[in-house]
Amino acid sequence: MSLLAPIANSQAKQAWKFACWALIPFLGLPLGLIAFIYGAIGWRRYLKKPEDLGIRHAIGGMLLGASTCISNLLGILSILLGLRDLGVV
């Protein structure tokens, strides 16, 4: 394995890109889910063709995507509960 070898695993690269964009509040819910799915696909591709590399991108996309998805979901639920307590919703 080389740090200079190009990563041919496009799904793993897309997972990392979506996971980074998922850090934006409210967009993290759908983008985090997409990042997790791309990461799982990229991981399966790495298991079939290890020479394509990208395992770090795939796992990172899955972890960051799942955490942003969960945190955004909890944040939205907290906002809705706060609005309910205020009598707005």
PDB file with one MODEL, atoms N, CA, C and O in Angstrom:
MODEL        1
ATOM      1  N   MET A   1       0.833  -1.177   0.000  1.00  0.00           N
ATOM      2  CA  MET A   1       0.000   0.000   0.000  1.00  0.00           C
ATOM      3  C   MET A   1       0.879   1.242   0.000  1.00  0.00           C
ATOM      4  O   MET A   1       1.853   1.335   0.746  1.00  0.00           O
ATOM      5  N   SER A   2       0.522   2.167  -0.831  1.00  0.00           N
ATOM      6  CA  SER A   2       1.270   3.405  -0.942  1.00  0.00           C
ATOM      7  C   SER A   2       0.345   4.583  -0.683  1.00  0.00           C
ATOM      8  O   SER A   2      -0.830   4.548  -1.048  1.00  0.00           O
ATOM      9  N   LEU A   3       0.867   5.612  -0.064  1.00  0.00           N
ATOM     10  CA  LEU A   3       0.081   6.820   0.150  1.00  0.00           C
ATOM     11  C   LEU A   3      -0.047   7.644  -1.116  1.00  0.00           C
ATOM     12  O   LEU A   3      -0.876   8.553  -1.184  1.00  0.00           O
ATOM     13  N   LEU A   4       0.760   7.341  -2.115  1.00  0.00           N
ATOM     14  CA  LEU A   4       0.737   8.098  -3.357  1.00  0.00           C
ATOM     15  C   LEU A   4      -0.071   7.423  -4.458  1.00  0.00           C
ATOM     16  O   LEU A   4      -0.271   8.003  -5.525  1.00  0.00           O
ATOM     17  N   ALA A   5      -0.533   6.214  -4.210  1.00  0.00           N
ATOM     18  CA  ALA A   5      -1.307   5.499  -5.219  1.00  0.00           C
ATOM     19  C   ALA A   5      -2.689   6.138  -5.353  1.00  0.00           C
ATOM     20  O   ALA A   5      -3.316   6.474  -4.348  1.00  0.00           O
ATOM     21  N   PRO A   6      -3.164   6.305  -6.581  1.00  0.00           N
ATOM     22  CA  PRO A   6      -4.504   6.876  -6.757  1.00  0.00           C
ATOM     23  C   PRO A   6      -5.579   5.897  -6.285  1.00  0.00           C
ATOM     24  O   PRO A   6      -5.438   4.680  -6.411  1.00  0.00           O
ATOM     25  N   ILE A   7      -6.639   6.456  -5.747  1.00  0.00           N
ATOM     26  CA  ILE A   7      -7.741   5.637  -5.253  1.00  0.00           C
ATOM     27  C   ILE A   7      -8.748   5.471  -6.379  1.00  0.00           C
ATOM     28  O   ILE A   7      -9.334   6.449  -6.842  1.00  0.00           O
ATOM     29  N   ALA A   8      -8.947   4.244  -6.816  1.00  0.00           N
ATOM     30  CA  ALA A   8      -9.871   3.970  -7.914  1.00  0.00           C
ATOM     31  C   ALA A   8     -11.275   3.675  -7.405  1.00  0.00           C
ATOM     32  O   ALA A   8     -12.204   3.536  -8.201  1.00  0.00           O
ATOM     33  N   ASN A   9     -11.440   3.579  -6.105  1.00  0.00           N
ATOM     34  CA  ASN A   9     -12.729   3.255  -5.508  1.00  0.00           C
ATOM     35  C   ASN A   9     -13.567   4.538  -5.421  1.00  0.00           C
ATOM     36  O   ASN A   9     -13.519   5.258  -4.424  1.00  0.00           O
ATOM     37  N   SER A  10     -14.325   4.806  -6.470  1.00  0.00           N
ATOM     38  CA  SER A  10     -15.077   6.058  -6.545  1.00  0.00           C
ATOM     39  C   SER A  10     -16.185   6.136  -5.501  1.00  0.00           C
ATOM     40  O   SER A  10     -16.507   7.229  -5.035  1.00  0.00           O
ATOM     41  N   GLN A  11     -16.773   5.010  -5.125  1.00  0.00           N
ATOM     42  CA  GLN A  11     -17.821   5.031  -4.108  1.00  0.00           C
ATOM     43  C   GLN A  11     -17.259   5.469  -2.757  1.00  0.00           C
ATOM     44  O   GLN A  11     -17.912   6.210  -2.021  1.00  0.00           O
ATOM     45  N   ALA A  12     -16.062   5.016  -2.434  1.00  0.00           N
ATOM     46  CA  ALA A  12     -15.442   5.412  -1.168  1.00  0.00           C
ATOM     47  C   ALA A  12     -15.126   6.909  -1.171  1.00  0.00           C
ATOM     48  O   ALA A  12     -15.315   7.583  -0.158  1.00  0.00           O
ATOM     49  N   LYS A  13     -14.651   7.426  -2.293  1.00  0.00           N
ATOM     50  CA  LYS A  13     -14.363   8.859  -2.381  1.00  0.00           C
ATOM     51  C   LYS A  13     -15.649   9.670  -2.269  1.00  0.00           C
ATOM     52  O   LYS A  13     -15.670  10.710  -1.611  1.00  0.00           O
ATOM     53  N   GLN A  14     -16.725   9.201  -2.908  1.00  0.00           N
ATOM     54  CA  GLN A  14     -18.003   9.898  -2.805  1.00  0.00           C
ATOM     55  C   GLN A  14     -18.540   9.861  -1.381  1.00  0.00           C
ATOM     56  O   GLN A  14     -19.143  10.830  -0.921  1.00  0.00           O
ATOM     57  N   ALA A  15     -18.326   8.753  -0.682  1.00  0.00           N
ATOM     58  CA  ALA A  15     -18.779   8.643   0.711  1.00  0.00           C
ATOM     59  C   ALA A  15     -18.112   9.718   1.557  1.00  0.00           C
ATOM     60  O   ALA A  15     -18.772  10.369   2.367  1.00  0.00           O
ATOM     61  N   TRP A  16     -16.810   9.909   1.377  1.00  0.00           N
ATOM     62  CA  TRP A  16     -16.096  10.913   2.160  1.00  0.00           C
ATOM     63  C   TRP A  16     -16.562  12.328   1.802  1.00  0.00           C
ATOM     64  O   TRP A  16     -16.702  13.171   2.688  1.00  0.00           O
ATOM     65  N   LYS A  17     -16.802  12.594   0.523  1.00  0.00           N
ATOM     66  CA  LYS A  17     -17.285  13.916   0.108  1.00  0.00           C
ATOM     67  C   LYS A  17     -18.659  14.209   0.705  1.00  0.00           C
ATOM     68  O   LYS A  17     -18.886  15.296   1.237  1.00  0.00           O
ATOM     69  N   PHE A  18     -19.575  13.245   0.620  1.00  0.00           N
ATOM     70  CA  PHE A  18     -20.904  13.448   1.185  1.00  0.00           C
ATOM     71  C   PHE A  18     -20.842  13.602   2.699  1.00  0.00           C
ATOM     72  O   PHE A  18     -21.595  14.388   3.274  1.00  0.00           O
ATOM     73  N   ALA A  19     -19.954  12.860   3.343  1.00  0.00           N
ATOM     74  CA  ALA A  19     -19.829  12.955   4.801  1.00  0.00           C
ATOM     75  C   ALA A  19     -19.320  14.336   5.210  1.00  0.00           C
ATOM     76  O   ALA A  19     -19.766  14.886   6.217  1.00  0.00           O
ATOM     77  N   CYS A  20     -18.404  14.893   4.448  1.00  0.00           N
ATOM     78  CA  CYS A  20     -17.909  16.231   4.762  1.00  0.00           C
ATOM     79  C   CYS A  20     -18.998  17.282   4.562  1.00  0.00           C
ATOM     80  O   CYS A  20     -19.132  18.198   5.372  1.00  0.00           O
ATOM     81  N   TRP A  21     -19.765  17.156   3.503  1.00  0.00           N
ATOM     82  CA  TRP A  21     -20.866  18.095   3.276  1.00  0.00           C
ATOM     83  C   TRP A  21     -21.999  17.898   4.279  1.00  0.00           C
ATOM     84  O   TRP A  21     -22.802  18.806   4.495  1.00  0.00           O
ATOM     85  N   ALA A  22     -22.067  16.724   4.888  1.00  0.00           N
ATOM     86  CA  ALA A  22     -23.110  16.444   5.871  1.00  0.00           C
ATOM     87  C   ALA A  22     -22.886  17.188   7.177  1.00  0.00           C
ATOM     88  O   ALA A  22     -23.761  17.183   8.043  1.00  0.00           O
ATOM     89  N   LEU A  23     -21.745  17.820   7.338  1.00  0.00           N
ATOM     90  CA  LEU A  23     -21.484  18.597   8.551  1.00  0.00           C
ATOM     91  C   LEU A  23     -22.296  19.887   8.591  1.00  0.00           C
ATOM     92  O   LEU A  23     -22.352  20.547   9.629  1.00  0.00           O
ATOM     93  N   ILE A  24     -22.919  20.252   7.489  1.00  0.00           N
ATOM     94  CA  ILE A  24     -23.778  21.434   7.458  1.00  0.00           C
ATOM     95  C   ILE A  24     -25.092  21.085   8.169  1.00  0.00           C
ATOM     96  O   ILE A  24     -25.726  20.082   7.839  1.00  0.00           O
ATOM     97  N   PRO A  25     -25.507  21.915   9.151  1.00  0.00           N
ATOM     98  CA  PRO A  25     -26.732  21.608   9.892  1.00  0.00           C
ATOM     99  C   PRO A  25     -27.944  21.448   8.967  1.00  0.00           C
ATOM    100  O   PRO A  25     -28.072  22.148   7.962  1.00  0.00           O
ATOM    101  N   PHE A  26     -28.802  20.543   9.316  1.00  0.00           N
ATOM    102  CA  PHE A  26     -30.033  20.156   8.624  1.00  0.00           C
ATOM    103  C   PHE A  26     -29.763  19.373   7.333  1.00  0.00           C
ATOM    104  O   PHE A  26     -30.561  18.507   6.974  1.00  0.00           O
ATOM    105  N   LEU A  27     -28.678  19.649   6.639  1.00  0.00           N
ATOM    106  CA  LEU A  27     -28.341  18.856   5.463  1.00  0.00           C
ATOM    107  C   LEU A  27     -27.700  17.534   5.862  1.00  0.00           C
ATOM    108  O   LEU A  27     -27.600  16.611   5.053  1.00  0.00           O
ATOM    109  N   GLY A  28     -27.271  17.451   7.108  1.00  0.00           N
ATOM    110  CA  GLY A  28     -26.594  16.254   7.590  1.00  0.00           C
ATOM    111  C   GLY A  28     -27.472  15.029   7.636  1.00  0.00           C
ATOM    112  O   GLY A  28     -26.975  13.906   7.547  1.00  0.00           O
ATOM    113  N   LEU A  29     -28.760  15.224   7.774  1.00  0.00           N
ATOM    114  CA  LEU A  29     -29.659  14.075   7.836  1.00  0.00           C
ATOM    115  C   LEU A  29     -29.684  13.314   6.510  1.00  0.00           C
ATOM    116  O   LEU A  29     -29.392  12.118   6.511  1.00  0.00           O
ATOM    117  N   PRO A  30     -30.017  13.942   5.379  1.00  0.00           N
ATOM    118  CA  PRO A  30     -29.999  13.161   4.130  1.00  0.00           C
ATOM    119  C   PRO A  30     -28.584  12.863   3.625  1.00  0.00           C
ATOM    120  O   PRO A  30     -28.320  11.766   3.132  1.00  0.00           O
ATOM    121  N   LEU A  31     -27.673  13.839   3.745  1.00  0.00           N
ATOM    122  CA  LEU A  31     -26.322  13.622   3.223  1.00  0.00           C
ATOM    123  C   LEU A  31     -25.557  12.597   4.050  1.00  0.00           C
ATOM    124  O   LEU A  31     -24.740  11.851   3.510  1.00  0.00           O
ATOM    125  N   GLY A  32     -25.816  12.552   5.360  1.00  0.00           N
ATOM    126  CA  GLY A  32     -25.176  11.546   6.203  1.00  0.00           C
ATOM    127  C   GLY A  32     -25.619  10.142   5.836  1.00  0.00           C
ATOM    128  O   GLY A  32     -24.819   9.206   5.830  1.00  0.00           O
ATOM    129  N   LEU A  33     -26.891  10.005   5.532  1.00  0.00           N
ATOM    130  CA  LEU A  33     -27.413   8.707   5.110  1.00  0.00           C
ATOM    131  C   LEU A  33     -26.815   8.289   3.768  1.00  0.00           C
ATOM    132  O   LEU A  33     -26.452   7.128   3.580  1.00  0.00           O
ATOM    133  N   ILE A  34     -26.713   9.233   2.843  1.00  0.00           N
ATOM    134  CA  ILE A  34     -26.105   8.944   1.543  1.00  0.00           C
ATOM    135  C   ILE A  34     -24.637   8.557   1.716  1.00  0.00           C
ATOM    136  O   ILE A  34     -24.155   7.628   1.068  1.00  0.00           O
ATOM    137  N   ALA A  35     -23.927   9.278   2.596  1.00  0.00           N
ATOM    138  CA  ALA A  35     -22.512   8.974   2.845  1.00  0.00           C
ATOM    139  C   ALA A  35     -22.357   7.574   3.425  1.00  0.00           C
ATOM    140  O   ALA A  35     -21.437   6.844   3.057  1.00  0.00           O
ATOM    141  N   PHE A  36     -23.255   7.199   4.332  1.00  0.00           N
ATOM    142  CA  PHE A  36     -23.184   5.865   4.927  1.00  0.00           C
ATOM    143  C   PHE A  36     -23.400   4.785   3.870  1.00  0.00           C
ATOM    144  O   PHE A  36     -22.699   3.773   3.855  1.00  0.00           O
ATOM    145  N   ILE A  37     -24.358   5.002   3.000  1.00  0.00           N
ATOM    146  CA  ILE A  37     -24.649   4.019   1.946  1.00  0.00           C
ATOM    147  C   ILE A  37     -23.478   3.904   0.975  1.00  0.00           C
ATOM    148  O   ILE A  37     -23.060   2.799   0.630  1.00  0.00           O
ATOM    149  N   TYR A  38     -22.944   5.058   0.529  1.00  0.00           N
ATOM    150  CA  TYR A  38     -21.780   5.019  -0.369  1.00  0.00           C
ATOM    151  C   TYR A  38     -20.585   4.364   0.314  1.00  0.00           C
ATOM    152  O   TYR A  38     -19.828   3.630  -0.321  1.00  0.00           O
ATOM    153  N   GLY A  39     -20.417   4.630   1.610  1.00  0.00           N
ATOM    154  CA  GLY A  39     -19.321   4.010   2.345  1.00  0.00           C
ATOM    155  C   GLY A  39     -19.440   2.501   2.401  1.00  0.00           C
ATOM    156  O   GLY A  39     -18.446   1.789   2.262  1.00  0.00           O
ATOM    157  N   ALA A  40     -20.664   2.008   2.606  1.00  0.00           N
ATOM    158  CA  ALA A  40     -20.879   0.558   2.639  1.00  0.00           C
ATOM    159  C   ALA A  40     -20.599  -0.062   1.269  1.00  0.00           C
ATOM    160  O   ALA A  40     -20.013  -1.141   1.174  1.00  0.00           O
ATOM    161  N   ILE A  41     -21.021   0.628   0.216  1.00  0.00           N
ATOM    162  CA  ILE A  41     -20.752   0.131  -1.136  1.00  0.00           C
ATOM    163  C   ILE A  41     -19.253   0.155  -1.414  1.00  0.00           C
ATOM    164  O   ILE A  41     -18.708  -0.785  -1.993  1.00  0.00           O
ATOM    165  N   GLY A  42     -18.585   1.241  -0.998  1.00  0.00           N
ATOM    166  CA  GLY A  42     -17.141   1.335  -1.194  1.00  0.00           C
ATOM    167  C   GLY A  42     -16.375   0.290  -0.412  1.00  0.00           C
ATOM    168  O   GLY A  42     -15.362  -0.225  -0.885  1.00  0.00           O
ATOM    169  N   TRP A  43     -16.851  -0.025   0.780  1.00  0.00           N
ATOM    170  CA  TRP A  43     -16.205  -1.060   1.591  1.00  0.00           C
ATOM    171  C   TRP A  43     -16.345  -2.419   0.920  1.00  0.00           C
ATOM    172  O   TRP A  43     -15.382  -3.183   0.860  1.00  0.00           O
ATOM    173  N   ARG A  44     -17.545  -2.729   0.412  1.00  0.00           N
ATOM    174  CA  ARG A  44     -17.749  -4.003  -0.291  1.00  0.00           C
ATOM    175  C   ARG A  44     -16.873  -4.078  -1.544  1.00  0.00           C
ATOM    176  O   ARG A  44     -16.340  -5.136  -1.879  1.00  0.00           O
ATOM    177  N   ARG A  45     -16.731  -2.937  -2.231  1.00  0.00           N
ATOM    178  CA  ARG A  45     -15.872  -2.928  -3.415  1.00  0.00           C
ATOM    179  C   ARG A  45     -14.417  -3.182  -3.024  1.00  0.00           C
ATOM    180  O   ARG A  45     -13.699  -3.889  -3.731  1.00  0.00           O
ATOM    181  N   TYR A  46     -13.983  -2.611  -1.907  1.00  0.00           N
ATOM    182  CA  TYR A  46     -12.616  -2.838  -1.446  1.00  0.00           C
ATOM    183  C   TYR A  46     -12.397  -4.308  -1.094  1.00  0.00           C
ATOM    184  O   TYR A  46     -11.332  -4.861  -1.370  1.00  0.00           O
ATOM    185  N   LEU A  47     -13.394  -4.939  -0.489  1.00  0.00           N
ATOM    186  CA  LEU A  47     -13.250  -6.348  -0.133  1.00  0.00           C
ATOM    187  C   LEU A  47     -13.135  -7.234  -1.376  1.00  0.00           C
ATOM    188  O   LEU A  47     -12.459  -8.262  -1.350  1.00  0.00           O
ATOM    189  N   LYS A  48     -13.801  -6.828  -2.467  1.00  0.00           N
ATOM    190  CA  LYS A  48     -13.719  -7.598  -3.710  1.00  0.00           C
ATOM    191  C   LYS A  48     -12.449  -7.294  -4.488  1.00  0.00           C
ATOM    192  O   LYS A  48     -11.853  -8.189  -5.088  1.00  0.00           O
ATOM    193  N   LYS A  49     -12.030  -6.015  -4.478  1.00  0.00           N
ATOM    194  CA  LYS A  49     -10.838  -5.593  -5.238  1.00  0.00           C
ATOM    195  C   LYS A  49      -9.966  -4.715  -4.349  1.00  0.00           C
ATOM    196  O   LYS A  49     -10.056  -3.490  -4.424  1.00  0.00           O
ATOM    197  N   PRO A  50      -9.117  -5.317  -3.502  1.00  0.00           N
ATOM    198  CA  PRO A  50      -8.280  -4.518  -2.591  1.00  0.00           C
ATOM    199  C   PRO A  50      -7.295  -3.593  -3.304  1.00  0.00           C
ATOM    200  O   PRO A  50      -6.823  -2.624  -2.710  1.00  0.00           O
ATOM    201  N   GLU A  51      -6.985  -3.871  -4.540  1.00  0.00           N
ATOM    202  CA  GLU A  51      -6.041  -3.013  -5.257  1.00  0.00           C
ATOM    203  C   GLU A  51      -6.629  -1.644  -5.588  1.00  0.00           C
ATOM    204  O   GLU A  51      -5.885  -0.725  -5.932  1.00  0.00           O
ATOM    205  N   ASP A  52      -7.959  -1.491  -5.489  1.00  0.00           N
ATOM    206  CA  ASP A  52      -8.594  -0.195  -5.736  1.00  0.00           C
ATOM    207  C   ASP A  52      -8.424   0.778  -4.580  1.00  0.00           C
ATOM    208  O   ASP A  52      -8.667   1.975  -4.736  1.00  0.00           O
ATOM    209  N   LEU A  53      -8.009   0.279  -3.427  1.00  0.00           N
ATOM    210  CA  LEU A  53      -7.806   1.085  -2.216  1.00  0.00           C
ATOM    211  C   LEU A  53      -9.120   1.747  -1.782  1.00  0.00           C
ATOM    212  O   LEU A  53     -10.192   1.331  -2.224  1.00  0.00           O
ATOM    213  N   GLY A  54      -9.052   2.746  -0.942  1.00  0.00           N
ATOM    214  CA  GLY A  54     -10.239   3.483  -0.531  1.00  0.00           C
ATOM    215  C   GLY A  54     -10.891   3.000   0.741  1.00  0.00           C
ATOM    216  O   GLY A  54     -11.971   3.480   1.086  1.00  0.00           O
ATOM    217  N   ILE A  55     -10.273   2.054   1.467  1.00  0.00           N
ATOM    218  CA  ILE A  55     -10.915   1.553   2.681  1.00  0.00           C
ATOM    219  C   ILE A  55     -11.029   2.652   3.733  1.00  0.00           C
ATOM    220  O   ILE A  55     -12.016   2.707   4.467  1.00  0.00           O
ATOM    221  N   ARG A  56     -10.027   3.528   3.813  1.00  0.00           N
ATOM    222  CA  ARG A  56     -10.072   4.616   4.795  1.00  0.00           C
ATOM    223  C   ARG A  56     -11.186   5.609   4.469  1.00  0.00           C
ATOM    224  O   ARG A  56     -11.881   6.092   5.362  1.00  0.00           O
ATOM    225  N   HIS A  57     -11.343   5.901   3.203  1.00  0.00           N
ATOM    226  CA  HIS A  57     -12.420   6.796   2.795  1.00  0.00           C
ATOM    227  C   HIS A  57     -13.787   6.165   3.070  1.00  0.00           C
ATOM    228  O   HIS A  57     -14.715   6.841   3.514  1.00  0.00           O
ATOM    229  N   ALA A  58     -13.895   4.883   2.806  1.00  0.00           N
ATOM    230  CA  ALA A  58     -15.181   4.196   2.997  1.00  0.00           C
ATOM    231  C   ALA A  58     -15.561   4.150   4.472  1.00  0.00           C
ATOM    232  O   ALA A  58     -16.692   4.481   4.828  1.00  0.00           O
ATOM    233  N   ILE A  59     -14.640   3.748   5.325  1.00  0.00           N
ATOM    234  CA  ILE A  59     -14.942   3.664   6.755  1.00  0.00           C
ATOM    235  C   ILE A  59     -15.156   5.051   7.341  1.00  0.00           C
ATOM    236  O   ILE A  59     -16.061   5.254   8.151  1.00  0.00           O
ATOM    237  N   GLY A  60     -14.329   6.003   6.936  1.00  0.00           N
ATOM    238  CA  GLY A  60     -14.509   7.375   7.408  1.00  0.00           C
ATOM    239  C   GLY A  60     -15.844   7.952   6.984  1.00  0.00           C
ATOM    240  O   GLY A  60     -16.510   8.628   7.768  1.00  0.00           O
ATOM    241  N   GLY A  61     -16.237   7.689   5.748  1.00  0.00           N
ATOM    242  CA  GLY A  61     -17.542   8.155   5.270  1.00  0.00           C
ATOM    243  C   GLY A  61     -18.687   7.514   6.026  1.00  0.00           C
ATOM    244  O   GLY A  61     -19.688   8.167   6.323  1.00  0.00           O
ATOM    245  N   MET A  62     -18.542   6.233   6.338  1.00  0.00           N
ATOM    246  CA  MET A  62     -19.599   5.550   7.087  1.00  0.00           C
ATOM    247  C   MET A  62     -19.699   6.100   8.513  1.00  0.00           C
ATOM    248  O   MET A  62     -20.801   6.358   8.995  1.00  0.00           O
ATOM    249  N   LEU A  63     -18.571   6.280   9.187  1.00  0.00           N
ATOM    250  CA  LEU A  63     -18.589   6.757  10.570  1.00  0.00           C
ATOM    251  C   LEU A  63     -19.065   8.205  10.668  1.00  0.00           C
ATOM    252  O   LEU A  63     -19.930   8.529  11.482  1.00  0.00           O
ATOM    253  N   LEU A  64     -18.496   9.069   9.835  1.00  0.00           N
ATOM    254  CA  LEU A  64     -18.891  10.468   9.865  1.00  0.00           C
ATOM    255  C   LEU A  64     -20.322  10.645   9.365  1.00  0.00           C
ATOM    256  O   LEU A  64     -21.072  11.459   9.903  1.00  0.00           O
ATOM    257  N   GLY A  65     -20.699   9.894   8.348  1.00  0.00           N
ATOM    258  CA  GLY A  65     -22.069   9.976   7.839  1.00  0.00           C
ATOM    259  C   GLY A  65     -23.090   9.534   8.875  1.00  0.00           C
ATOM    260  O   GLY A  65     -24.120  10.185   9.051  1.00  0.00           O
ATOM    261  N   ALA A  66     -22.812   8.435   9.560  1.00  0.00           N
ATOM    262  CA  ALA A  66     -23.742   7.956  10.588  1.00  0.00           C
ATOM    263  C   ALA A  66     -23.824   8.922  11.757  1.00  0.00           C
ATOM    264  O   ALA A  66     -24.911   9.186  12.271  1.00  0.00           O
ATOM    265  N   SER A  67     -22.678   9.454  12.183  1.00  0.00           N
ATOM    266  CA  SER A  67     -22.699  10.366  13.336  1.00  0.00           C
ATOM    267  C   SER A  67     -23.396  11.682  13.005  1.00  0.00           C
ATOM    268  O   SER A  67     -24.122  12.215  13.845  1.00  0.00           O
ATOM    269  N   THR A  68     -23.193  12.220  11.799  1.00  0.00           N
ATOM    270  CA  THR A  68     -23.888  13.456  11.437  1.00  0.00           C
ATOM    271  C   THR A  68     -25.380  13.215  11.251  1.00  0.00           C
ATOM    272  O   THR A  68     -26.197  14.071  11.592  1.00  0.00           O
ATOM    273  N   CYS A  69     -25.733  12.069  10.718  1.00  0.00           N
ATOM    274  CA  CYS A  69     -27.149  11.741  10.545  1.00  0.00           C
ATOM    275  C   CYS A  69     -27.844  11.643  11.902  1.00  0.00           C
ATOM    276  O   CYS A  69     -28.929  12.195  12.088  1.00  0.00           O
ATOM    277  N   ILE A  70     -27.227  10.952  12.835  1.00  0.00           N
ATOM    278  CA  ILE A  70     -27.812  10.786  14.169  1.00  0.00           C
ATOM    279  C   ILE A  70     -27.860  12.119  14.911  1.00  0.00           C
ATOM    280  O   ILE A  70     -28.873  12.442  15.531  1.00  0.00           O
ATOM    281  N   SER A  71     -26.781  12.895  14.855  1.00  0.00           N
ATOM    282  CA  SER A  71     -26.772  14.167  15.573  1.00  0.00           C
ATOM    283  C   SER A  71     -27.773  15.153  14.977  1.00  0.00           C
ATOM    284  O   SER A  71     -28.402  15.910  15.716  1.00  0.00           O
ATOM    285  N   ASN A  72     -27.931  15.156  13.660  1.00  0.00           N
ATOM    286  CA  ASN A  72     -28.926  16.034  13.048  1.00  0.00           C
ATOM    287  C   ASN A  72     -30.338  15.598  13.406  1.00  0.00           C
ATOM    288  O   ASN A  72     -31.206  16.438  13.644  1.00  0.00           O
ATOM    289  N   LEU A  73     -30.576  14.295  13.445  1.00  0.00           N
ATOM    290  CA  LEU A  73     -31.891  13.802  13.828  1.00  0.00           C
ATOM    291  C   LEU A  73     -32.213  14.196  15.260  1.00  0.00           C
ATOM    292  O   LEU A  73     -33.320  14.654  15.543  1.00  0.00           O
ATOM    293  N   LEU A  74     -31.254  14.020  16.168  1.00  0.00           N
ATOM    294  CA  LEU A  74     -31.475  14.414  17.561  1.00  0.00           C
ATOM    295  C   LEU A  74     -31.653  15.925  17.700  1.00  0.00           C
ATOM    296  O   LEU A  74     -32.460  16.387  18.508  1.00  0.00           O
ATOM    297  N   GLY A  75     -30.903  16.690  16.917  1.00  0.00           N
ATOM    298  CA  GLY A  75     -31.049  18.139  16.953  1.00  0.00           C
ATOM    299  C   GLY A  75     -32.413  18.594  16.465  1.00  0.00           C
ATOM    300  O   GLY A  75     -33.025  19.473  17.071  1.00  0.00           O
ATOM    301  N   ILE A  76     -32.890  18.017  15.391  1.00  0.00           N
ATOM    302  CA  ILE A  76     -34.210  18.379  14.870  1.00  0.00           C
ATOM    303  C   ILE A  76     -35.302  17.976  15.855  1.00  0.00           C
ATOM    304  O   ILE A  76     -36.260  18.721  16.060  1.00  0.00           O
ATOM    305  N   LEU A  77     -35.162  16.798  16.467  1.00  0.00           N
ATOM    306  CA  LEU A  77     -36.139  16.380  17.477  1.00  0.00           C
ATOM    307  C   LEU A  77     -36.119  17.308  18.686  1.00  0.00           C
ATOM    308  O   LEU A  77     -37.170  17.610  19.251  1.00  0.00           O
ATOM    309  N   SER A  78     -34.942  17.760  19.084  1.00  0.00           N
ATOM    310  CA  SER A  78     -34.839  18.696  20.209  1.00  0.00           C
ATOM    311  C   SER A  78     -35.502  20.029  19.879  1.00  0.00           C
ATOM    312  O   SER A  78     -36.182  20.610  20.725  1.00  0.00           O
ATOM    313  N   ILE A  79     -35.310  20.511  18.665  1.00  0.00           N
ATOM    314  CA  ILE A  79     -35.955  21.756  18.250  1.00  0.00           C
ATOM    315  C   ILE A  79     -37.465  21.591  18.255  1.00  0.00           C
ATOM    316  O   ILE A  79     -38.179  22.474  18.729  1.00  0.00           O
ATOM    317  N   LEU A  80     -37.961  20.477  17.738  1.00  0.00           N
ATOM    318  CA  LEU A  80     -39.412  20.256  17.709  1.00  0.00           C
ATOM    319  C   LEU A  80     -39.996  20.131  19.114  1.00  0.00           C
ATOM    320  O   LEU A  80     -41.086  20.639  19.380  1.00  0.00           O
ATOM    321  N   LEU A  81     -39.281  19.462  20.010  1.00  0.00           N
ATOM    322  CA  LEU A  81     -39.757  19.365  21.387  1.00  0.00           C
ATOM    323  C   LEU A  81     -39.752  20.720  22.072  1.00  0.00           C
ATOM    324  O   LEU A  81     -40.657  21.026  22.848  1.00  0.00           O
ATOM    325  N   GLY A  82     -38.749  21.532  21.796  1.00  0.00           N
ATOM    326  CA  GLY A  82     -38.713  22.886  22.366  1.00  0.00           C
ATOM    327  C   GLY A  82     -39.843  23.747  21.831  1.00  0.00           C
ATOM    328  O   GLY A  82     -40.454  24.504  22.585  1.00  0.00           O
ATOM    329  N   LEU A  83     -40.126  23.645  20.557  1.00  0.00           N
ATOM    330  CA  LEU A  83     -41.242  24.396  19.983  1.00  0.00           C
ATOM    331  C   LEU A  83     -42.574  23.921  20.531  1.00  0.00           C
ATOM    332  O   LEU A  83     -43.493  24.719  20.719  1.00  0.00           O
ATOM    333  N   ARG A  84     -42.684  22.620  20.790  1.00  0.00           N
ATOM    334  CA  ARG A  84     -43.920  22.080  21.369  1.00  0.00           C
ATOM    335  C   ARG A  84     -44.130  22.621  22.788  1.00  0.00           C
ATOM    336  O   ARG A  84     -45.249  22.960  23.175  1.00  0.00           O
ATOM    337  N   ASP A  85     -43.037  22.694  23.556  1.00  0.00           N
ATOM    338  CA  ASP A  85     -43.146  23.213  24.915  1.00  0.00           C
ATOM    339  C   ASP A  85     -43.513  24.707  24.926  1.00  0.00           C
ATOM    340  O   ASP A  85     -44.158  25.178  25.862  1.00  0.00           O
ATOM    341  N   LEU A  86     -43.111  25.437  23.909  1.00  0.00           N
ATOM    342  CA  LEU A  86     -43.471  26.840  23.801  1.00  0.00           C
ATOM    343  C   LEU A  86     -44.895  27.040  23.280  1.00  0.00           C
ATOM    344  O   LEU A  86     -45.433  28.145  23.340  1.00  0.00           O
ATOM    345  N   GLY A  87     -45.491  25.981  22.776  1.00  0.00           N
ATOM    346  CA  GLY A  87     -46.841  26.062  22.237  1.00  0.00           C
ATOM    347  C   GLY A  87     -46.903  26.503  20.802  1.00  0.00           C
ATOM    348  O   GLY A  87     -47.977  26.845  20.307  1.00  0.00           O
ATOM    349  N   VAL A  88     -45.777  26.505  20.121  1.00  0.00           N
ATOM    350  CA  VAL A  88     -45.744  26.934  18.723  1.00  0.00           C
ATOM    351  C   VAL A  88     -46.230  25.821  17.813  1.00  0.00           C
ATOM    352  O   VAL A  88     -46.950  26.072  16.847  1.00  0.00           O
ATOM    353  N   VAL A  89     -45.841  24.599  18.117  1.00  0.00           N
ATOM    354  CA  VAL A  89     -46.205  23.461  17.271  1.00  0.00           C
ATOM    355  C   VAL A  89     -47.259  22.635  17.965  1.00  0.00           C
ATOM    356  O   VAL A  89     -47.708  21.625  17.424  1.00  0.00           O
TER     357      VAL A  89
ENDMDL
END
